[in-house]
Amino acid sequence: MKELGRVIILVFMETLLNPSARQSIPIRQDLLHIKNLVYFHLMAQYGYHTKATIVYMENDVEEFHHHIDVFS
């Protein structure tokens, strides 16, 4: 699980190196959704959580799932 963020970033980085004009806008939007997943993953590794970190995590997961259809 620790490598999740690195793998996702590498996959999208490779795709972003030479996107076509048609791909550039959807890719930028997808990266915003991936950001939510990576932030959630990083916060999940904290040694303890406060109410604030739990709210951040809930928001990240909710935002990711709200737009999950872009990955279909």
C-alpha distances in whole Angstrom, upper triangle without the diagonal:
4,5,5,8,10,10,11,14,15,16,18,19,21,22,24,26,28,28,31,33,32,29,28,29,26,24,24,24,21,19,20,18,15,16,15,12,11,13,12,8,10,12,10,10,13,15,18,19,22,23,23,19,19,21,19,16,19,20,17,16,20,20,17,19,22,22,20,23,22,20,22
4,6,7,8,10,11,13,14,16,17,18,20,22,23,25,28,28,31,33,33,29,28,29,27,24,24,24,21,19,20,19,15,15,16,13,10,12,12,8,8,11,10,8,12,14,17,18,21,23,22,19,19,21,19,16,19,21,18,17,21,21,19,21,24,23,21,25,24,22,24
4,6,5,6,9,10,11,12,14,15,17,19,20,21,24,25,28,30,30,26,26,27,25,21,22,22,19,17,19,18,14,15,16,13,10,13,13,10,10,14,13,12,15,18,20,21,24,26,25,21,22,24,21,18,21,22,19,18,22,22,19,21,24,23,21,24,23,20,23
4,6,5,6,9,10,11,12,14,16,17,18,20,23,23,26,28,27,23,23,24,21,19,19,19,16,14,16,14,11,12,13,9,8,11,11,8,10,13,12,12,15,18,20,21,23,25,23,20,20,21,19,16,19,19,16,15,19,18,15,17,20,19,17,20,19,16,19
4,6,5,6,9,10,11,12,14,16,16,18,21,21,25,26,26,22,21,22,20,17,17,17,14,12,13,13,9,9,11,8,5,9,10,7,8,12,12,12,15,18,20,20,23,24,22,18,19,20,17,15,18,18,14,15,18,17,14,17,20,18,17,20,18,16,20
4,6,5,6,9,10,10,12,14,15,16,20,20,24,26,26,22,21,22,21,17,18,19,16,13,15,15,11,12,14,12,9,12,14,11,11,15,15,14,17,20,23,23,26,27,25,22,23,24,21,19,22,21,18,18,22,20,18,20,23,21,20,22,20,18,21
4,5,5,6,9,10,11,13,14,16,19,19,22,25,24,20,20,21,20,16,17,18,15,13,16,15,11,13,15,12,10,14,15,12,13,17,17,17,20,23,25,25,28,29,27,24,24,26,22,20,23,22,19,19,22,21,17,20,22,20,18,20,19,16,19
4,5,5,6,8,10,11,12,14,17,17,20,22,21,17,17,18,16,13,14,15,11,10,12,11,8,10,12,10,8,12,13,12,13,16,17,17,20,23,25,25,27,28,26,22,23,23,20,18,20,20,16,16,19,17,14,17,19,17,15,17,15,13,16
4,6,5,6,9,10,10,12,15,15,19,21,21,17,16,17,16,12,13,14,12,9,12,12,8,9,12,11,9,12,14,13,13,17,18,18,20,24,26,25,27,28,26,23,24,24,21,19,21,20,17,18,20,18,16,19,20,18,17,19,17,15,19
4,5,5,6,9,10,11,14,15,18,21,21,17,17,19,17,14,15,17,14,12,15,15,12,13,16,14,12,16,18,16,16,20,21,20,23,26,28,28,31,32,29,26,27,28,24,23,25,24,20,21,24,22,19,22,23,21,20,21,19,17,20
4,5,5,6,9,10,13,13,16,19,18,15,15,17,15,12,13,15,12,11,14,14,11,13,16,14,13,17,18,17,18,21,22,22,25,28,30,30,32,33,31,27,28,28,25,23,25,24,20,21,23,21,18,20,22,19,17,19,16,14,16
4,5,5,6,9,11,10,14,16,16,12,12,13,12,8,10,12,9,8,11,12,9,11,14,13,13,16,18,17,18,21,22,22,25,29,30,29,31,32,29,26,27,27,24,22,24,22,19,19,21,19,16,19,20,17,16,17,14,13,16
4,5,5,6,10,10,14,16,17,13,12,15,14,10,11,14,12,10,13,14,12,13,16,16,14,17,20,18,19,22,23,23,26,29,31,31,33,33,31,28,29,29,25,24,26,25,21,22,24,22,19,22,23,20,20,21,18,16,19
4,5,5,8,9,13,16,16,13,13,16,15,11,13,16,14,12,16,17,15,16,19,18,17,20,22,21,22,25,26,26,29,32,34,34,36,36,34,31,32,32,28,27,29,28,24,25,27,24,21,24,25,22,21,22,18,17,19
4,6,7,6,10,13,13,9,10,12,12,8,11,13,11,11,15,15,14,16,19,18,17,21,23,22,23,26,27,27,30,34,35,34,36,36,34,31,32,31,28,27,28,27,23,24,25,23,20,22,23,20,19,19,16,14,17
4,6,5,9,11,12,9,8,11,11,7,9,12,11,10,13,15,14,15,18,18,17,20,22,22,23,26,27,28,30,33,35,34,36,36,33,30,31,31,27,27,28,26,23,24,25,22,20,23,23,20,20,20,17,16,19
4,6,10,12,14,11,10,14,14,11,12,16,15,13,17,19,17,18,21,21,20,23,25,25,25,28,30,30,32,36,37,37,38,39,36,33,34,34,30,30,31,30,26,27,29,26,24,26,27,24,23,24,20,19,22
4,7,9,11,9,9,13,14,11,13,16,16,15,18,20,19,20,24,24,23,26,28,27,28,31,32,33,35,39,40,39,41,41,38,36,37,36,33,32,34,31,28,29,30,27,25,28,28,24,24,24,20,20,22
4,6,8,6,6,9,10,8,10,13,13,13,16,18,17,19,22,22,22,25,27,27,28,30,32,33,35,39,40,39,40,40,37,35,36,35,31,31,32,29,26,27,28,25,23,25,25,21,21,21,17,17,19
4,5,5,6,10,11,10,12,15,15,16,19,20,20,22,25,25,25,28,30,30,31,33,35,36,38,42,43,42,43,42,40,38,38,37,34,33,34,31,29,29,30,27,25,27,26,22,23,21,18,18,20
4,5,5,8,10,10,12,14,15,16,18,20,20,22,25,26,26,28,30,31,32,34,36,37,39,43,43,42,43,42,39,37,38,36,33,33,34,31,28,29,29,26,25,26,25,22,23,22,18,19,21
4,6,7,8,9,11,13,14,15,17,19,19,21,24,24,25,27,29,30,31,33,35,36,38,42,43,41,42,41,39,37,37,35,32,32,32,30,27,28,28,24,23,24,23,19,20,19,15,16,18
4,6,6,6,9,10,11,12,15,16,16,18,20,21,22,24,26,26,28,30,31,33,35,39,39,38,39,38,36,34,34,33,30,29,29,27,24,25,25,22,20,22,21,17,18,17,13,14,15
4,6,5,6,9,10,11,13,15,15,17,19,20,21,23,25,25,26,29,30,32,34,37,38,36,37,37,34,32,33,31,28,28,28,26,23,24,24,21,20,22,21,17,18,18,14,15,18
4,5,5,6,9,10,11,13,14,16,18,19,20,22,24,25,26,28,29,31,33,37,37,35,36,35,32,30,31,29,26,26,26,23,21,22,22,18,18,20,18,15,16,16,12,14,17
4,5,5,6,9,10,11,12,14,16,17,18,20,22,23,24,26,27,29,31,35,35,33,34,33,31,29,29,28,25,24,24,22,19,20,20,16,15,17,16,12,13,12,9,11,13
4,5,5,6,9,10,10,12,15,15,16,18,20,21,22,24,25,27,29,33,34,32,33,32,30,28,28,27,24,23,24,21,19,19,20,17,15,17,17,13,14,14,10,11,14
4,5,5,7,9,10,11,13,15,15,17,19,20,21,23,25,26,28,32,32,30,31,31,28,26,26,25,22,22,23,20,17,19,19,15,14,17,16,13,15,15,12,13,16
4,5,5,7,9,10,12,13,15,16,18,19,20,22,23,26,27,31,31,29,30,29,26,24,25,23,20,20,20,17,15,16,16,12,11,14,13,10,11,12,9,11,14
4,5,5,6,9,10,11,12,14,16,17,18,20,21,23,25,29,30,28,29,28,26,24,23,22,19,19,19,17,14,14,15,12,10,12,12,9,9,10,7,8,12
4,5,5,6,9,10,10,12,14,15,16,18,20,21,23,27,28,26,27,27,24,22,22,21,18,17,19,16,13,14,16,12,11,14,14,11,12,14,11,11,15
4,5,5,7,9,10,11,13,14,15,17,19,21,22,26,26,24,25,24,21,19,20,18,15,15,16,13,11,12,13,10,9,12,12,10,11,14,11,12,16
4,5,5,7,9,10,11,13,15,16,17,19,21,25,25,23,24,23,21,19,18,17,14,13,14,12,9,10,10,7,5,9,9,7,8,11,9,10,13
4,5,5,6,9,10,11,12,14,15,17,19,23,24,22,23,23,21,18,19,18,15,14,15,13,10,10,12,10,7,11,12,10,10,13,11,10,14
4,5,5,6,8,10,10,12,14,16,17,21,22,20,21,21,18,16,17,16,13,12,14,12,8,10,12,10,9,12,13,12,13,16,14,14,18
4,6,5,6,9,10,11,12,15,16,20,20,18,19,18,16,13,14,13,10,9,10,8,5,7,9,7,6,10,11,11,11,15,14,14,17
4,6,5,6,9,10,10,13,15,19,19,17,19,19,17,14,14,14,11,9,11,10,7,7,10,9,6,9,12,11,11,14,14,13,16
4,5,5,6,9,10,11,13,17,18,17,19,19,17,14,15,15,12,10,13,13,9,10,13,12,10,13,15,15,14,18,17,15,19
4,5,5,6,8,10,11,15,16,14,16,16,14,11,12,12,9,8,11,10,7,9,12,11,11,14,16,16,16,19,19,18,21
4,5,5,6,9,10,14,14,12,14,14,13,10,10,11,8,5,8,9,6,7,10,11,10,12,15,15,15,19,19,18,21
4,6,5,7,9,13,14,13,16,17,16,12,12,14,11,9,12,13,10,10,13,14,12,14,17,17,16,20,20,18,21
4,5,5,7,11,12,12,15,16,15,11,12,14,11,10,13,14,11,12,16,16,15,17,20,20,19,23,22,21,24
4,5,5,9,9,9,11,12,11,7,9,11,8,7,11,12,10,11,15,15,15,17,19,20,20,24,24,23,26
4,6,8,9,9,12,13,13,9,9,12,10,8,11,13,11,11,15,16,15,17,20,21,20,23,24,22,25
4,6,9,10,13,15,15,11,12,15,13,11,15,16,14,15,18,19,18,20,23,24,23,26,26,25,28
4,5,7,10,13,13,9,11,14,13,11,15,17,15,16,19,20,20,22,24,25,25,29,29,27,30
4,7,10,14,14,11,13,16,15,14,17,19,19,19,22,24,23,25,28,29,28,32,32,31,34
4,7,10,11,9,10,14,14,13,15,18,18,18,21,23,23,24,27,28,28,32,32,31,34
4,7,8,6,6,10,10,10,12,15,15,16,18,20,20,22,24,26,26,29,30,30,32
4,5,5,6,9,10,11,12,14,15,17,18,20,21,23,24,26,27,31,31,31,34
4,6,5,6,9,10,10,12,14,15,16,18,20,21,22,25,25,29,30,30,33
4,5,5,6,9,10,11,12,14,15,16,18,20,21,23,24,28,28,29,31
4,5,5,6,9,10,10,12,14,15,16,18,20,22,22,26,26,26,29
4,5,5,6,9,10,11,12,14,15,16,18,20,21,24,25,25,28
4,5,5,6,9,10,10,12,14,15,16,19,20,23,24,25,27
4,6,5,6,9,10,11,12,14,15,17,18,22,22,22,25
4,5,5,6,8,10,11,12,14,16,16,20,21,20,23
4,5,5,6,9,10,11,12,15,15,19,20,20,22
4,6,5,6,8,10,10,13,14,17,18,19,22
4,5,5,6,9,10,11,12,16,16,16,19
4,5,5,6,8,10,10,14,15,15,17
4,5,5,6,9,10,13,14,15,17
4,6,5,7,9,12,12,14,16
4,5,6,6,10,10,11,13
4,5,5,8,10,10,12
4,6,8,10,11,13
4,5,6,8,10
4,5,6,8
4,5,5
4,6
4
